[in-house]
Amino acid sequence: MRILHSPMCSFGFVSSLRLLVCLAVLLPCHNVISDEGMYLFNELPTQQLKSRHDFVPSQQWADSLRLSSVRFNSGGSGSFISSDGLVLTNHHVASDTLHKLSTPERNLIEDGFLAKTIGDELQAPDLELNQLVSIDNVTDRINAAVTSKDDPEKAATQRRAIVAEIEQESTEKTGLRSDVVTLYGGAQSHLYRYKKYTDVRLVWAPETAAAFFGGDADNFEYPRFCMDATIMRVYENGKPAKLKNFLRWSDKPVSDGQLVFVSGNPGRTQRIYTVDALKYLRDHRMPYVLNYLRRKEVLLQQFGLGGEEDARRARDGLFGIQNGRKAYTGMLAGLQSPQTIAAKQEQQDKVLASLNAQDATSLRAAFAEIADVQQARAKLLKQSVTFRSRYFDLALSILLLAKEDEKPNQDRLSEFTDAGRDSLLQDLLSTAPIYRDLERVKLADELARFVEARGGDDPLVVQTLAGKGPRERAAELIDGSELDDVDRRKKFVESNAKTLLDSNDPVIQLAAGLEDEYRRIRNRNESLDERQRQAYATITQLTNQAMSGESYPDATFTLRLAFGLVKPYQQDGQTIPIATNFAGAFEHETRHAGQKDFKLPQSWHDAKEKLNDSTQLNFVCTADIIGGNSGSPVVNRQGELVGLIFDGNIQSLTSDYLYSDRQGRAVSVSGVGILEALRNVYDATELADSIGH
Amino acid sequence: MRILHSPMCSFGFVSSLRLLVCLAVLLPCHNVISDEGMYLFNELPTQQLKSRHDFVPSQQWADSLRLSSVRFNSGGSGSFISSDGLVLTNHHVASDTLHKLSTPERNLIEDGFLAKTIGDELQAPDLELNQLVSIDNVTDRINAAVTSKDDPEKAATQRRAIVAEIEQESTEKTGLRSDVVTLYGGAQSHLYRYKKYTDVRLVWAPETAAAFFGGDADNFEYPRFCMDATIMRVYENGKPAKLKNFLRWSDKPVSDGQLVFVSGNPGRTQRIYTVDALKYLRDHRMPYVLNYLRRKEVLLQQFGLGGEEDARRARDGLFGIQNGRKAYTGMLAGLQSPQTIAAKQEQQDKVLASLNAQDATSLRAAFAEIADVQQARAKLLKQSVTFRSRYFDLALSILLLAKEDEKPNQDRLSEFTDAGRDSLLQDLLSTAPIYRDLERVKLADELARFVEARGGDDPLVVQTLAGKGPRERAAELIDGSELDDVDRRKKFVESNAKTLLDSNDPVIQLAAGLEDEYRRIRNRNESLDERQRQAYATITQLTNQAMSGESYPDATFTLRLAFGLVKPYQQDGQTIPIATNFAGAFEHETRHAGQKDFKLPQSWHDAKEKLNDSTQLNFVCTADIIGGNSGSPVVNRQGELVGLIFDGNIQSLTSDYLYSDRQGRAVSVSGVGILEALRNVYDATELADSIGH
């Protein structure tokens, strides 16, 4: 499954979403021969859709689809599916919320959930959903403000200031969430305005046994048989929101060759990374991230051995980690194939060859600059001073918030500007449970990792351990902290920096001890981002000169339109059919009898008589998706929902940097399958009837 | 559980055992206040035993214990327990053999085994057992031959030559396996002569559910309830060997405060590593090894998800990996505690303070030399060109064998000298099954690790991948190789280098392409070993001057005597009792109902009526043990077997570099517990009756 908030995105940063947007590298991709592409809603590929698929999207078609699409700020996509606020997404996008709403007595992850009445719907502790209302091009205004191009540090400061100004101005004017998004490697900046929904409630979730049927073994495989769907509802003023834009549902299964569209928020691609940038991923970043993921996988598995409740507590984290590990293993394998790099090299050479001498020199210089930036990044990789622990995240965020609030808005670190304040507080004041036992184990491991990364003699390591081993120190820190208490945390959030520093909370003290180094490294990274942006802007411009046709920027966890065909593919000499059905799920269960995660829930077995088991369950298409697209609606030419993206097959794992529709496929839950399950497995006829209306 | 053949020992070398012996660093440890110590059988701690425990071992007592002890060359210890060749060891020492003797139809790991008659005993495909017959001090002869002390590379060559000469001479004269063992950091070298047993057969093994009850969760924990025992038999000329020396069994459980002895083969300790050497372990080697272990753990788990047979194939490797991961995690945690390094620093400072100025300068120079060697090792760590794959191991060994055989005996790499030829061939021509599917996955991962370690642009990496990704390349290599065919392998082993190089076997070609680099790195490592030996010899000598009392060298996977008391300890404010019983096992099962690996086998439940459930099952003592001691007999003052070492508790994990009997304990299966199980669970009365006679 593709989930966005993988550690790779948020490694070492306070807020995964915001930094993700800063880091993403952002280039135009020229679509030549396939259904490749994640297009901006303000730059739709009308020529291609017309020439390849004889389809002309009307403005109304596009607007309606955009306004029916939502972004899950926790990392994922979704869609409005009724006039009274219903939202469809994946079970694995919702699982973070399901986990936070679970208790030892109420295991939503294992048992699923159905609200019998509106009053039974469960409020998520910290979800924010975003509906994209408008896009403005603010490139010129930003370019005019960033004058010190030769001084990356100064340029980064100027950029931060003008972005904060534009966002604040827009927020004040419209009341909407306003994010400046950097596109095409810094060549363009667009202002995205979102309507926010922060009262989101759980309506229906199936059992994990149905949603993640086949478990880690089947993950990224196809054929699949997963009911990876969950339904929530957005509220306004304590009542179900009234929606003008929502998706109607098709009552037909998809068919071979059908054109479909995916409207969702792909998290990050690296399609036009240079050869050197890909080599940095291959030789430095990805091995580093994979070591991290395997380490956490083993840690959480060990924690889960303590018993049923321990396993429940570890499960949500473990799921994400295993998912990321499998995805990155595939991505790294692709990069390690010499053909990948050779293909990229050939493409670069081709562009170079088509330019005049002066432009070619400029392009070579930009390539060299990117190479240089990668080397600097490789050195920074192990210096991170942030720990992946909820206590530490909270402490550092609260401390930085107090410090940054002493500055004018435009001088602050990006996540502490006024425009983002509500979203930040939503996270900091979440009522989601924090498990001290699990946190102790996690923080101990993060401290151990810190010692390993910097060496035990590093002064900051010595200071951080305070004379104790990582386990002992972590226990002392967590046991002495009050950050798990929401009321206490609220007081901290409202405190000024001095009061915070005077507090005895040991985790806040820990964060304070690391603050200078955190700022130093972040500053360094943002300077590198700026150099990279400038170099990629040059590369973008010169590549555009050399190539032609409609293009799209690399993914930025903002709304995009992808399209493709429902289409079978060849694997090991066999034709893999486009779709599976419920009967196949039961056969799959029988074939894997006794294996972990291959047991369908009791509800499915009980429903076997009633169920029309020839109903379509999962299907594949060639649309270009990536992590973050999880939960995206799949619609037909009429804009009706036909499916729900939940995965890409193993052959698509390289699509981070290389799209191919030879075998790569996006995998969806079929819309008709969801309705069938609601009506005939989950006894949710009323809910099913309200969908699409 | 403590098993010797962990990846740390054999990382990057052809033969784990031999190189282990070369690498171990080897210093005198001065026993001051506890039952610390792994003493040489030719330097027994008679003063301490007399003064602390009023015990005077007679020569006959010591000789009989030595000759009743055996070393499992696969990594572990054992003992002769009857006049007709019975050998007792741990189930987890035997599990490698159980795995090799298993098939999809005969799962010895899961189901256990009992030979009803002598004829039913199953021959192990490649076991070699060693009985230590004599020890000679050959220090002077070696020192006289190593003349070029200022040139480490030359000195290493000279040492290799004289060692080969001594071993060959001894083998020719006695017919016994003859190994020169370097002790006390190179200050001493002793010639160990072993009688070898290479026809070893399986007599009895319990189910893994009983042997490893509590699984990974309980591993290294105490109280424990494991029947971690297996019985084999040595044969000579196709008949059960007639043994003069074997252990009688005590019919009494052990009691609080009882003095016990452990005779076994501890693999490696690093007790007198300098501060800088410990820091190298902390900041470089252990993090590196742990990343490796976690990587393989995740890989093998993934492989096992494929189904029951896949899980069976992966299980033996997975077990060892998980065991190692848990052990090294504990060891690293200990090193990361600043107190550990501080204690070592204090000890070094104390020695320095007690020396005169000139000696202190020499000692400081030796410390500096060790620090220098560590820095060089850190750089070498990631350059390894050997892959942990059976195919590759075989190919490289066979190739080196052919090449080395062209040289005079004393110029060869140590594992290819004449003295070790039989043991080498025993391994190379093993009939143990090799699973192509699992090997493909393992080799692909090793190739990926190679790319990560050296970077994808490294010329050797480019050459090795031959234009393909790691998975594709691994499949091509394994599919094209005939090394899994024992007859074909025999032909390879008998070929000269030219014939081998002309062969089309792609894995042999792969090894040939890496041979030069392998030799370069090995050469570099052996030079570092030599520099380290010389420095540690100085440190040893000057430390001896400063300290007094009986001492022991660091462990070298050779026979040692440890001693200690059966003694409870305090943990989290509770007294942990010395022993558990069968009733406790059933209670433990109930307490952990539903958890993985906490289900006792059916045989135990069936036997519940017959069983005397108050019989002692496991017990703890303070004896100083380490990985490699697995399977060691525990005997009383009379030399009678009372137990079988199988683990150390979690508090003992730091004993690699720091012994403590405050909470650290060795864990044994009780001798009376084994007899009770044989008689009343496994229906093996005849076998039980023959034990000790």
Contacts between the chains, C-beta under 8 A, distances in Angstrom:
chain1	res1	chain2	res2	distance
A	215	B	305	7.7
A	216	B	302	7.5
A	216	B	305	6.3
A	217	B	305	3.9
A	217	B	306	7.2
A	279	B	455	7.7
A	279	B	456	6.5
A	279	B	457	6.9
A	282	B	451	7.5
A	282	B	455	8.0
A	282	B	456	5.3
A	283	B	451	7.8
A	283	B	452	7.0
A	283	B	455	4.3
A	283	B	456	5.9
A	283	B	457	7.9
A	287	B	452	4.2
A	290	B	295	7.9
A	291	B	291	5.0
A	291	B	294	7.6
A	291	B	295	7.5
A	294	B	291	7.6
A	294	B	294	4.5
A	294	B	295	5.6
A	294	B	297	7.7
A	294	B	298	4.9
A	295	B	290	7.9
A	295	B	291	7.5
A	295	B	294	5.6
A	297	B	294	7.7
A	297	B	298	5.9
A	298	B	294	4.9
A	298	B	297	5.9
A	298	B	298	7.0
A	298	B	325	6.7
A	302	B	216	7.6
A	305	B	215	7.7
A	305	B	216	6.3
A	305	B	217	3.9
A	305	B	595	7.5
A	305	B	596	7.3
A	306	B	217	7.2
A	307	B	592	7.4
A	307	B	595	6.4
A	308	B	594	7.0
A	308	B	595	7.7
A	325	B	298	6.7
A	332	B	448	7.1
A	333	B	448	6.8
A	333	B	469	5.9
A	333	B	470	6.5
A	333	B	471	6.1
A	334	B	469	7.3
A	335	B	456	7.7
A	336	B	448	6.0
A	336	B	451	4.9
A	336	B	456	6.2
A	336	B	465	7.7
A	336	B	469	5.6
A	336	B	470	5.5
A	337	B	468	6.8
A	337	B	469	3.2
A	337	B	470	7.9
A	337	B	472	7.3
A	338	B	456	7.3
A	338	B	462	7.1
A	338	B	465	6.1
A	338	B	467	5.4
A	338	B	468	7.3
A	338	B	469	7.6
A	339	B	467	7.3
A	339	B	469	7.5
A	341	B	456	7.0
A	448	B	332	7.1
A	448	B	333	6.8
A	448	B	336	6.0
A	451	B	282	7.4
A	451	B	283	7.8
A	451	B	336	4.9
A	452	B	283	7.0
A	452	B	287	4.2
A	455	B	279	7.7
A	455	B	282	8.0
A	455	B	283	4.3
A	456	B	279	6.5
A	456	B	282	5.2
A	456	B	283	5.9
A	456	B	335	7.7
A	456	B	336	6.3
A	456	B	338	7.4
A	456	B	341	7.0
A	457	B	279	6.9
A	457	B	283	7.9
A	462	B	338	7.1
A	465	B	336	7.7
A	465	B	338	6.0
A	467	B	338	5.4
A	467	B	339	7.3
A	468	B	337	6.8
A	468	B	338	7.2
A	469	B	333	5.9
A	469	B	334	7.3
A	469	B	336	5.5
A	469	B	337	3.1
A	469	B	338	7.5
A	469	B	339	7.5
A	470	B	333	6.5
A	470	B	336	5.5
A	470	B	337	7.9
A	471	B	333	6.0
A	472	B	337	7.2
A	592	B	307	7.4
A	594	B	308	7.0
A	595	B	305	7.5
A	595	B	307	6.4
A	595	B	308	7.7
A	596	B	305	7.3
